[in-house]
Amino acid sequence: MGVEPFAYNFSKSHSCADIIENYEELKESVTVRIAGRIMAIRKMGKASFCHIQDENAKLQIYFQLNKIGEKSYELFRLLDLGDIIGAVGIVTKTRTGEITLFAEELHLLAKSIRPIPVVKEKDGEVYDAFSNKEQRYRQRYLDLIVNHRVKETFIMRSKIIQWCRDFLNHRGFVEVETPTLQPIYGGASARPFKTYYNALNQDFYLRIADELYLKRLIIGGFEKVYEIAKNFRNEGIDRNHNPEFTALEYYQQYVDYYFLMDEVEALFKFIADKIGKSTFDFGEFSIDFSQPFQRRKMFDLLQEHVGRDIYGMSENELRELCVEKGLEIDKSVNYGKMIEMLFDTFVEPKLIQPTFVMDYPKAISPLAKISRKGQKDIVERFELYIARQEFANAFSELNDPFDQRERLENQTRLREAGDEEAQTMDEDFVTAMEYGMPPTGGVGIGIDRLVMLFTNQRYIKDVILFPQLRT
């Protein structure tokens, strides 16, 4: 037919959503130019219909032989589901009341040479033939074509990230960028991904957190800084964890973890308000953001749900308790790990509504400041739990370089004893602290889990556009 199947461009005047929203202004008077992918098609004699889909909506197009001409109508009869077309015409309604573009021109923009999965609609709900989860993850482009709700999730993800930026920018924070490749990894307890830097002839690591670099900026004079960045932890994959994930970290001079609890609560409520409601379904739970977030001490929760006062127990007593409670541990599991195991097993499943868990053991918090209440083995740290999941982690940041060096040296000893997740000594960071680090509060929030919460997705892969899968 002499038609180029893969066009160079097409000038659009409106989106499908524009036409639907502004129908009264456009009807029967304005020539519009739209483009999209054919999602349904009905070929008849001298008049035919199709539905196209663009980024945000679907629209019906009506083609008549005597309007678009014989050549264009013959082209239409050769079109298939998945083809991308442009159409020019006048907007009106059919006898059934459906807003429709009555086409005067047809342009083929891209031929689909593979069939797209068939999509059927019934009673307003979409049922598609592309529902296998692994296939959807592997071919996310097809998933986005046929499952509009998936696209809505990722549009909401973009909005949530922007709202986080708006919240912090309004408070005077500066967004920064810190290294992804690091000669020494730190800022979290995790196993890293290792690579080799040819130009420097040295091993490097993909960052597990950006905390230590952001604290260097605090020392350097930035009063409020944040970063939204990819972190990488060479660990397991499950419904809540992905080795490559996005995190927000922010740090502010002259504040402590009490201030940060107020701010984190304000951030979550700010996002809820932007979405336009205060109660969100998340799996089997209904999460209410209209109420004040609870604040509970970690050891109080352990006593409540384990049935024993754990604070002050020796490591041997704690080991006996873990065995009594049916936890599988060996001699390599240290005091801090046992506390975490007891909390994860007996407390975490009980935390449904937003709850700040406060005052963690020093043994599992090497970067947090000692409690001001005289408990030398407790630090000023909190984590925010919602629906049995952790969503934020924050400290009154340790700013004593002598204490910091001692704790990182202890972490080194734990690594040498076999704890692969213990942190490493970063001499340059300690040196930076020796120049004076102001009192500081810092927060880390997992963006992926945040999106899961506000879009009611129970698997982290459903909020990551291209999750990694075994090849």
N, C-alpha and C positions, 0 to 999 in steps of 0.2 A: 504493500500500500504506500510505500515511500514515507512512512512515519517513523521518526526517530524514537525508539522505545525508552531512551534514557535522556531526558531533557537537561538543558543547562540551567534554566531558571524558570520562575513563574511569579508574576507580581500579584500578590494577594491584597485585597482591600479589607477583608473581614475574616474573622474566625467563625466557626460554626456557632460557638457560644455567643459571639457578638450578634449574629443574626437572630438567634432565639431570644436574646435579652432585649434587643432593640427592634423587634418585628414591627411594631406600630409605626415607627419612624421610617422604616425601610420599605414597607409593603407596597408593591405594585408601582413604585416610583423611582427607586434607586437601583442602578445596575451594580451588582456586586461580583467580586472575584474570590472564589474560595478554592481550597485544595485539601486533599486528604486521601486516606486509604479506603478502598472499597471493602466494606464489611458485610454487605448484603446486596444481592442483585436479582432483579426480576426482568428477564428479557421476554418481550411480547412482540406483537406485529409491528405496528408503526409508532408505538409509544411504549416506553420502558422506564423502570425506576431503579435506583440504587441508593444505598446509604453509605455516606463516607464518614470517616472518623478522623478528626485532627487531634490536637493535644488534649482538648478539654471537653469535647462534645461530639455528637453525631448529628447529621442533617440529611434529609432525603433530597434527592435530585430527580427531576422528571425530564426525560428526554423525548422529544417528538421528532420524527423524521422530517416533517415540513418546517421545523424550526432550526435544526442544526445542520440539515443537508444530508444528502445520501452518503457522502464519503465519511463524515463524522459518525453518522448512525451505524454504518458498517463497522467502523472502528469500535463503537460501543459494543456491538454484538460479539466482538472478539475479546472483550475484557473479561477478567477473572477476579475472584476474591483475592484481595491482597494487592492488586494493582493500585498505584497512586496516580490520581488524576487531578486536573484543574478544571473548573467549570465557571462560566460567566453567564449571568442571567438576572432575572427579576424574581424577587421573593414574594410568594403568596401562600395561600393555604389550599389544600385539597378539599374535596367534599367531606372527607372524614375529619377535617379540622387540623391536619398535620401541617406544620410549617414546612414549606418545600421551595427549593430553588427550581424555577422553570428555566431550563438551560437554553442558551442561545449559542454557546460555544462549548466544545469539549477538547481538552488537551491531555494527551497521555504524558505523564511526567516520569514514571518509572514502572517498568513491567516486573511483576513478581514471577520469577521462574521456578519458584518452589511453592507448593500449596500451603497456605496458612491453616492452622487448626480451625475446624468448623465451630462457630459460636452460635448457640441457639438461645433464644429468649422465651421465657415462659412466666406469665404472671408477674412481669416486672423484674424477675430475677434472671441473672445470666448463668447459664450452664455451659461450660466449654469442654472441649475434647482435649484439653491440654492441662490436666490437673496433677500429673505426676510431679511430685515436689522436686526430685533430683533433676528431672528434665527441665523443669521451670528454672532452676538455679543455673543450669548449664547453658540454657538458651534464654537468658533474661529478656533479650530483644523480642522474642515471640511472646513471652509472658506479658510484657508490657502492651503488646498489640492486642491480645485477646482478653486480658484481665484488667479492666479499667481500675478496679479497686487497688491493684498493685501500684499502678501509676499514682493514684491518690496518696498512697502511703509514702512514696518517695517525694512527692510534692510537699507533703506535710513535714517530712524530714528536713527538707531545705528551709521551710518556714521556722521550724523549731531551732535550727542552728542560727538563723538570722535573729530570732527573738533573744537567744542567749547573747549574741553580740549587742543587740539593742540594749538589753538590760545592763550589761557591763559598760558599754560606751556611755550610756546616760549617767553612770556613776563615776566617770572620769578615768576608766581603765584604758590602757594602751595595748593594742594587739601586737604581738611580736612573733618572730619565728626563731626557733632554736634548732640545733643540728639533729637530723634523723640518723646519720652515721656518727657514732661516738666511739672514742678510743677506750673509754671506761663507761660501762652502763651502771645506772643507779636510779634512785628515786622510788624504787618499788622492790618487792620480793618476788622475783620471777626468773625463769631461765630465758636467756636471750637467743636471738638468731645471730650467727657469726658469719662474717664475710672477710674478704681480704682486699685491702686498699693497695693496688699495685703502685700507684704514684708515690705513696709514702712507705711502701715496703713494710706494712704493719697490719696486724689483725684489727678489725673494727667490728662494732656491734650495731644492729638496728636498735633504736632506743626502746626501752621498756617503759619509760616515763620521761617527761621533760622537767621534772621538779627541780633538779639540782642546777640546771641552767637558768630557770626562772628565778631561783633564789640568788644566783650570781647577779642577775639584773636588779633585784631588790637591794643587794649590797652596793651595786653600782649607782644607785640613786633613783631608780624608777620606783615611784610610790605605789602604783597599781598597775599590774601587768597580767595579761592572759594570753593563752594560746589554745587554739583548736587544732589538733594534729593527730596523725596516725601514730599509734604505738604498736609494738610487735612483741609478743611473748610466746616463746616456743613451747607451748603447753597444749593441753587437751582441747577438744572441740565438743561442746554440748549445746543444749538449747539456749544457754545464757552466756556462753563464752566462745569467742573466735580469736585465733592468734593475732590477726590483724584487726585492730579496732580503732575507733575514733574517740578521743577524750578531750574534754575541756578542763584545763587547769588554770586557776587564777590565784594571785597572791597580792596581799595588801599590807603595807606597813602600818604599824601601831594599832593593830586589832588582834583579838584573840578568838578562841573557838566559840565563845558565847556569842560574839558579834556575828561570826560566820553562820551559826545556826539560824539566826534571824534572817540573814541574807539568803541562805540556801532555801529556806522556807518561802521567802519572798519570790525567789526565782521560779520555783515550781508553781506557785500560785499565779505568777505573772503569765507563765505559759498557758495555764488552764484558762485564765481570763482571756487571753488572746484567742484561744480556740472557742471560747464562748460558753463554757459550762464549768461547774465545780465538781461534778461527780463523773467518774470514768469507769467503765467496765474494763477489767483486765483479767482475762480468763474467767475463772469462777468467782472473782472478787469484784465488789463495787467500791472503788476508792474515792473517799470524800476529802476534797481539798478545801472545803469551807471551814473546817475545824482547825484549831491550833494543833501543830504536830506534837506528838508526845515526846518527852525527854526522859530516858531511863538509863540508869547506870548499868554497865555490863555485868558486874558481879552481883548486883541485885537481881537481874534477870536470870543469871545462872542459878542463884540460890532458889529462885521461885520455880524454875522449870526442871532443875536437876534434883532439888530436894536437899541439898547440902550447902553449907557456907564454904565456898571454895577459897575465898580470899584468905591468904596467909598459909594455905596448905604448902607443905614441902613438895618437891618434885616426886618423891617416892609415894607420898600420900595421894597425890593427884593421879599417879600411874595406877595405883590400886583402885581408885574410884573409876577410872576409865575402864579397867577390866571388869569391875563390878557392873558397870552400865553396858557391857557388851561391845565396847569399842575395840577394834583390832589394832594393837600398837606393839611396837618392838622397842628395844633399848635405844634405838637411834632417834626416837620421837622425843623431842625436848619439851620443857615446861610450856613454852609459848604455843607450840603445835598442839599440845593436849588441850589447852584452853580453847584454841580455835576449833578443835574437833568437837568438844563438848558444846560449844556455842552453836556450831553449824548443825549439830544433830538434834539438840533439845530446845534451843531458843529460836533460831532463825525461822523454823516452820510456824511459829506462833505470831510472827510480826506481820500483820496484814495492813492495818492503817499506818500512815506515815509516822515513823518513830525514829528519833535520834537516839542511837545507842552510844553512851558516853563513857569516858574514863577507862581506857584500855590498858592492859599490862604493858609495861615498858619493854618486856621481852619481845613483843611482836610489833613494836613501834619505834624503830631506831632513829626516826627523824622528828619526833614530837617532844614537846617540852614537858618536864616533870610537873605533876600536879602541884598547884600552889597551896593545896590543903594539907601538905606535910606527908603525903603518902609517896615515898621515894620510888616505889615500884609501880606507880600508876602515872599515866601521861594524859595530857589534855588533848584527847583525840575523840572524834565522833564519826560514826557512819550512819547514813540515812537508809533505813530499810522500809520497803513498801512491797506488799504482796509476796513476802518471803524472799525478796531479792535486795541486794545492796545497790544503791543508786548514787551515793556520794561518800567521799572519805575526806576528812579534814583534820587539821592540827592547829593548835598554837605551836608554831614552828620552833624547833630547837634552835637557839641562837648563841649558845655557849660553845665555843670551839673546842674547849678541853673535854667537855661531856660528849660532843659529837665525835671527836677522835676516838675516845674510849669505846663508844658504842659501835663505830664502824670497825674497830679492831676486834671487838667481840663477834661481829658479823663474819669477819674473816676467819676467826677460829671455828665458827659454826660451819662455814663452807669447807674448811679443811677436815671437819669431822663428818662430812657427807651431805650437808644440807645444800642442795643445788640451788635453792631459791634465796639463800642468804645474800645480803647485799655486799658489794665490794668496797674496798677502801678507795676513796677519791681524794688524793692529796691536794690537788688544786682547789677542790671545793672547800676543804678544811682551811687551806691557806686564805681563800677569799673570806671565810668567816672570821679569820684572825684580824682582818682589817675593820671589823665591826659590822654586825648585822643587826638592824633595828628589830624591835619586837614585830612579829609578822604572823599573819594568819594565812593559811593556804587551803585550797579546796580542789579536789579532783572529782569530775562527774563523767560517767560513761555516756557518750552521746547515743550510742546504739541502744542501750537499755532505756534511755530517756525517750527515744522514739518508740520503742516497743510499748512503753507504758501509755503514751498518749495516742497511740494508734491501735491498741489492743492486739498486738502481735506477740505470740508466745514463743517464737523461735527467732533467734538473733539473725539467722540467715534471711529472714523475711524483711529485714530493714537494711540489709547490705545489698547493693545493686549486683555485685559480682562476687559472691562468696567463693572461697577456694574449695575445690573438691578434688578427690583423688582422680588422677588421669589414667 
